[in-house]
Amino acid sequence: LRVGLDLLRRRRDPDDPVLQQRGRPRPKPRGLRRVVLPPRQPPRPQHPARFLHVHRSLPRAGILGHPPGLSRSPGRYRRTATRHVPGGAPVAGFRKVRHSKPMLSLSNAFTQDDIANFFFRTRRYLNLTNSEEIAVVAEPKVDGVSASLRYESGEFILGTTRGDGTQGEDVTKNLRTVLNVPDKLKGLVIPEVLEVRGEIYMRHTDFALLNNQQETEGKPLYANPRNSAAGSLRQLDPAVTAVRKLHFFAYAWGEASLEFNDTLWEARKKLRDFGFKLNTPARLCNSVQTVVGYYAELMKDRSKLNFDIDGAVYKLDRLDWQQ
């Protein structure tokens, strides 16, 4: 109450110094400078993903009949650079090896709109017209462990895990025990240097036998074939790896002293001629509809496969477009 009466008295008294102070104009601040910002630069063109991983949770409805390349909700798409590779750091007990070329990752797709957006961004980046065909190679995404095999003069000399994408572990002795890993390349024309990238996996039948053995010996069972393959590949004793019956699928290459034709589809045939087993079933697709159709068939027949998959992979067929 006392404070309120004091304020009321000040309002009525024109000679009050507080009111006089309030009536004075505020001094202008000193030392301010005008800052001129540089003009905004136009954004750099974004390189589209070269490899697209479509997860097995992809719904079967949604894109057919939708205008190609146009998303219903474009704000939810996230651009993922394929050169930033996630992965685990090398484990202790193995020699660290730096990859001659990074082992790249995959951009993810969870909906059919993501597939259409992949085609749209590729067409826009390469300045392709709507009439020009974009061919992609569709493959199953084997749920295993990535590995790189180095051959010099046709001889297998080094095998590494993926690690963090830039360096991995030297598991050459263990990889020599893996089925489908040739000690020597086949063919008449052998490159001086060839690094073959692929996936180490365990088949369902071998995984069941392994768990039966674990149960018989009173040991804990393994959770899934992928974890079993990863643990088997990183055994310090190669003899343990040998009895696990691991397999290898080839799907790409790193450093190479020869040209791999002009397309990925032809390059796959060359890898097969060298003696490698390829991840199948694979298909050459040229539209969003054929890509979606391949995925639907793959999911329908996945129970017939003797290995785990966690989706499909789509790669641009033309190798010059992948650069």
C-alpha positions as CSV (number, residue, x, y, z in Angstrom):
1,L,0.0,0.0,0.0
2,R,2.8,2.4,0.8
3,V,4.5,1.8,-2.5
4,G,1.3,2.4,-4.4
5,L,0.7,5.7,-2.6
6,D,4.2,6.8,-3.4
7,L,3.7,6.1,-7.1
8,L,0.4,8.0,-7.1
9,R,2.0,11.0,-5.5
10,R,4.8,11.1,-8.1
11,R,2.4,11.1,-11.0
12,R,0.7,14.2,-9.6
13,D,4.0,16.1,-8.8
14,P,5.5,17.6,-12.0
15,D,8.7,18.6,-10.2
16,D,9.5,15.0,-9.3
17,P,13.1,14.3,-10.4
18,V,12.2,10.7,-11.4
19,L,9.5,11.9,-13.8
20,Q,11.9,14.5,-15.2
21,Q,14.5,11.8,-15.8
22,R,12.0,9.6,-17.6
23,G,11.1,12.4,-19.9
24,R,14.6,13.0,-21.2
25,P,15.4,11.5,-24.6
26,R,17.6,8.4,-24.6
27,P,21.2,9.0,-25.7
28,K,22.2,7.3,-29.0
29,P,24.5,4.3,-28.6
30,R,28.0,4.8,-29.7
31,G,30.4,2.5,-31.5
32,L,27.9,0.8,-33.7
33,R,29.0,0.0,-37.2
34,R,27.1,-1.1,-40.2
35,V,27.8,-4.7,-41.2
36,V,27.5,-5.7,-44.8
37,L,27.0,-9.4,-45.3
38,P,28.3,-11.1,-48.5
39,P,25.8,-12.3,-51.0
40,R,24.5,-15.8,-50.5
41,Q,26.1,-18.4,-52.8
42,P,23.9,-20.8,-54.7
43,P,23.9,-24.3,-53.2
44,R,26.3,-26.8,-54.7
45,P,24.6,-29.7,-56.6
46,Q,24.1,-32.7,-54.4
47,H,25.5,-35.9,-55.7
48,P,22.8,-38.6,-55.6
49,A,23.4,-41.8,-53.9
50,R,25.0,-44.4,-56.2
51,F,23.9,-47.4,-54.1
52,L,20.5,-47.6,-52.5
53,H,19.6,-50.1,-49.8
54,V,15.9,-50.8,-49.6
55,H,14.9,-52.3,-46.2
56,R,12.6,-55.3,-45.9
57,S,10.0,-53.1,-44.2
58,L,9.2,-51.4,-47.5
59,P,5.4,-51.4,-48.0
60,R,4.0,-52.8,-51.2
61,A,1.6,-50.0,-51.9
62,G,2.0,-46.3,-52.3
63,I,4.1,-45.3,-55.4
64,L,2.4,-46.9,-58.4
65,G,0.3,-44.3,-60.1
66,H,2.1,-41.5,-58.3
67,P,3.9,-39.0,-60.5
68,P,7.5,-40.3,-60.8
69,G,10.1,-38.3,-59.0
70,L,7.6,-36.3,-56.9
71,S,7.3,-37.0,-53.3
72,R,4.1,-36.6,-51.3
73,S,6.2,-35.2,-48.4
74,P,9.6,-34.1,-49.7
75,G,10.6,-32.6,-46.4
76,R,11.1,-35.9,-44.7
77,Y,13.8,-37.1,-47.1
78,R,17.3,-37.1,-45.7
79,R,20.3,-36.9,-48.0
80,T,22.9,-39.4,-47.0
81,A,26.4,-39.1,-48.5
82,T,27.7,-42.5,-49.5
83,R,31.3,-41.4,-48.7
84,H,30.6,-41.1,-45.0
85,V,30.7,-44.8,-44.0
86,P,29.4,-46.0,-40.6
87,G,30.8,-49.1,-39.1
88,G,32.7,-50.6,-36.1
89,A,36.2,-49.8,-35.2
90,P,38.8,-52.5,-35.7
91,V,39.0,-54.9,-32.8
92,A,42.1,-55.8,-30.8
93,G,44.2,-58.8,-31.7
94,F,44.4,-58.2,-35.5
95,R,46.8,-56.1,-37.5
96,K,45.1,-52.9,-38.7
97,V,45.1,-52.4,-42.5
98,R,44.1,-49.2,-44.4
99,H,41.9,-49.9,-47.4
100,S,43.4,-48.7,-50.7
101,K,39.9,-47.4,-51.5
102,P,37.2,-46.7,-48.9
103,M,34.5,-49.3,-48.5
104,L,31.4,-47.2,-49.1
105,S,28.1,-47.4,-47.4
106,L,24.5,-47.5,-48.7
107,S,21.9,-44.8,-48.7
108,N,18.7,-46.1,-47.1
109,A,15.2,-46.3,-48.5
110,F,12.2,-47.3,-46.4
111,T,9.3,-46.4,-48.8
112,Q,8.5,-46.7,-52.4
113,D,8.6,-42.9,-52.6
114,D,12.3,-43.1,-51.6
115,I,12.9,-45.3,-54.7
116,A,11.2,-42.8,-57.0
117,N,13.2,-40.0,-55.3
118,F,16.4,-42.0,-56.0
119,F,15.5,-42.1,-59.8
120,F,14.5,-38.4,-59.7
121,R,17.7,-37.1,-58.1
122,T,19.8,-39.3,-60.4
123,R,18.1,-37.9,-63.4
124,R,18.4,-34.3,-62.2
125,Y,22.1,-34.6,-61.2
126,L,23.1,-36.2,-64.6
127,N,20.8,-33.8,-66.6
128,L,19.0,-36.7,-68.2
129,T,15.8,-36.2,-70.1
130,N,12.6,-38.1,-69.2
131,S,13.1,-40.3,-72.2
132,E,16.6,-41.5,-71.2
133,E,16.6,-44.8,-69.4
134,I,18.2,-45.3,-66.0
135,A,19.2,-48.9,-65.6
136,V,19.9,-50.2,-62.1
137,V,21.2,-53.6,-60.9
138,A,19.0,-55.1,-58.2
139,E,20.6,-57.6,-55.7
140,P,19.6,-59.1,-52.4
141,K,21.1,-57.4,-49.4
142,V,22.9,-60.3,-47.7
143,D,22.9,-60.0,-43.9
144,G,26.5,-60.8,-43.2
145,V,29.9,-59.2,-42.7
146,S,31.6,-57.2,-45.4
147,A,35.1,-58.2,-46.4
148,S,37.8,-57.2,-49.0
149,L,40.0,-59.7,-50.8
150,R,43.3,-58.5,-52.4
151,Y,44.8,-60.4,-55.3
152,E,48.2,-59.7,-56.8
153,S,49.2,-61.5,-60.0
154,G,46.2,-63.7,-59.4
155,E,47.3,-64.8,-55.9
156,F,45.2,-64.1,-52.8
157,I,47.6,-62.2,-50.5
158,L,45.4,-60.2,-48.1
159,G,41.9,-60.3,-46.6
160,T,40.5,-57.6,-44.4
161,T,37.2,-56.8,-42.7
162,R,35.4,-53.6,-43.4
163,G,36.1,-52.0,-40.0
164,D,35.2,-48.3,-40.1
165,G,35.3,-48.1,-43.9
166,T,38.8,-46.6,-44.1
167,Q,40.7,-49.3,-42.2
168,G,39.9,-52.9,-41.0
169,E,41.5,-56.0,-39.6
170,D,43.8,-58.4,-41.3
171,V,42.0,-61.7,-41.2
172,T,43.8,-63.3,-44.2
173,K,44.3,-66.7,-42.5
174,N,40.7,-66.9,-41.5
175,L,39.4,-65.9,-44.9
176,R,41.5,-68.7,-46.5
177,T,39.2,-71.2,-44.7
178,V,36.0,-69.5,-46.1
179,L,34.2,-71.4,-48.9
180,N,33.9,-69.6,-52.2
181,V,37.2,-67.6,-51.6
182,P,39.6,-68.8,-54.3
183,D,43.3,-68.9,-53.6
184,K,43.9,-68.1,-57.3
185,L,41.9,-66.2,-59.9
186,K,40.7,-68.1,-62.9
187,G,40.8,-67.0,-66.5
188,L,43.3,-66.2,-69.2
189,V,43.7,-62.5,-68.5
190,I,44.7,-62.0,-64.9
191,P,45.0,-58.5,-63.5
192,E,48.1,-57.4,-61.6
193,V,46.0,-56.1,-58.7
194,L,42.4,-56.8,-57.9
195,E,40.5,-56.1,-54.7
196,V,37.2,-57.9,-54.5
197,R,34.5,-56.8,-52.1
198,G,31.7,-59.0,-50.8
199,E,29.8,-60.4,-47.9
200,I,30.8,-63.2,-45.5
201,Y,27.7,-65.1,-44.3
202,M,26.5,-68.3,-42.7
203,R,23.9,-70.5,-44.3
204,H,20.7,-71.4,-42.4
205,T,21.6,-75.1,-42.5
206,D,25.1,-74.6,-41.2
207,F,23.8,-72.2,-38.4
208,A,21.3,-74.9,-37.3
209,L,24.1,-77.5,-37.1
210,L,26.3,-75.1,-35.1
211,N,23.6,-74.5,-32.6
212,N,22.9,-78.2,-32.3
213,Q,26.5,-78.7,-31.5
214,Q,26.4,-75.9,-28.9
215,E,23.4,-77.5,-27.3
216,T,25.0,-80.9,-27.2
217,E,28.1,-79.5,-25.5
218,G,26.0,-77.5,-23.0
219,K,27.1,-74.2,-24.4
220,P,25.0,-71.1,-25.0
221,L,23.2,-70.9,-28.4
222,Y,24.0,-68.2,-31.0
223,A,21.4,-65.6,-31.7
224,N,21.5,-65.4,-35.5
225,P,23.6,-66.3,-38.5
226,R,25.1,-62.8,-38.9
227,N,26.5,-62.6,-35.4
228,S,27.8,-66.1,-35.8
229,A,29.5,-65.2,-39.0
230,A,31.0,-62.1,-37.5
231,G,32.3,-63.9,-34.5
232,S,33.7,-66.8,-36.5
233,L,35.6,-64.5,-38.9
234,R,37.3,-62.7,-35.9
235,Q,38.6,-65.9,-34.2
236,L,42.3,-65.7,-33.4
237,D,42.5,-69.4,-34.2
238,P,41.8,-70.0,-38.0
239,A,40.9,-73.6,-37.2
240,V,37.8,-72.4,-35.3
241,T,36.8,-70.4,-38.4
242,A,37.3,-73.4,-40.6
243,V,34.7,-75.6,-38.8
244,R,32.1,-72.8,-39.0
245,K,31.6,-73.3,-42.8
246,L,31.4,-69.6,-43.8
247,H,30.6,-68.6,-47.4
248,F,31.4,-65.5,-49.5
249,F,29.4,-63.6,-52.1
250,A,31.2,-61.1,-54.4
251,Y,29.4,-57.9,-55.4
252,A,31.9,-55.2,-56.0
253,W,35.6,-54.3,-56.2
254,G,38.1,-51.7,-54.9
255,E,41.5,-51.2,-56.4
256,A,41.8,-52.8,-59.8
257,S,44.5,-52.7,-62.6
258,L,42.0,-53.5,-65.3
259,E,38.8,-52.0,-66.7
260,F,35.5,-53.7,-65.6
261,N,33.6,-53.1,-68.9
262,D,31.2,-50.2,-69.0
263,T,28.3,-51.6,-66.9
264,L,28.0,-53.3,-63.5
265,W,26.0,-56.1,-65.0
266,E,28.9,-57.1,-67.3
267,A,31.3,-56.6,-64.4
268,R,29.4,-59.1,-62.3
269,K,30.0,-61.6,-65.1
270,K,33.7,-60.9,-65.0
271,L,33.8,-61.5,-61.2
272,R,32.1,-64.8,-61.8
273,D,34.6,-65.8,-64.5
274,F,37.4,-65.0,-62.0
275,G,35.9,-67.8,-59.8
276,F,33.7,-65.9,-57.4
277,K,30.1,-66.7,-56.4
278,L,27.7,-63.8,-56.9
279,N,24.8,-62.8,-54.7
280,T,21.6,-64.0,-56.4
281,P,18.9,-63.6,-57.5
282,A,19.9,-60.4,-59.3
283,R,18.0,-58.5,-62.0
284,L,18.6,-55.6,-64.4
285,C,15.8,-53.0,-63.9
286,N,15.0,-49.8,-65.8
287,S,12.1,-48.2,-63.9
288,V,10.5,-47.6,-60.5
289,Q,7.9,-50.3,-61.3
290,T,10.4,-53.0,-62.2
291,V,12.4,-52.2,-59.1
292,V,9.3,-52.5,-56.9
293,G,8.4,-55.7,-58.7
294,Y,11.8,-57.2,-58.0
295,Y,11.6,-56.3,-54.3
296,A,8.1,-57.9,-54.0
297,E,9.3,-61.1,-55.6
298,L,12.4,-61.2,-53.5
299,M,10.4,-60.8,-50.3
300,K,8.0,-63.5,-51.5
301,D,10.7,-66.0,-52.1
302,R,13.1,-65.1,-49.3
303,S,12.1,-68.2,-47.3
304,K,13.5,-70.3,-50.1
305,L,17.0,-68.7,-49.7
306,N,19.5,-70.5,-47.5
307,F,20.8,-67.2,-46.1
308,D,19.4,-64.1,-44.3
309,I,18.7,-60.9,-46.1
310,D,17.7,-57.5,-44.7
311,G,16.3,-56.0,-47.9
312,A,17.5,-55.3,-51.5
313,V,20.3,-53.2,-53.0
314,Y,20.0,-51.1,-56.1
315,K,23.1,-49.8,-58.0
316,L,23.4,-47.7,-61.1
317,D,24.4,-50.0,-63.9
318,R,26.6,-47.6,-65.8
319,L,29.9,-47.4,-64.1
320,D,30.7,-43.9,-65.4
321,W,27.5,-42.7,-63.7
322,Q,28.7,-44.1,-60.4
323,Q,31.8,-41.8,-60.5
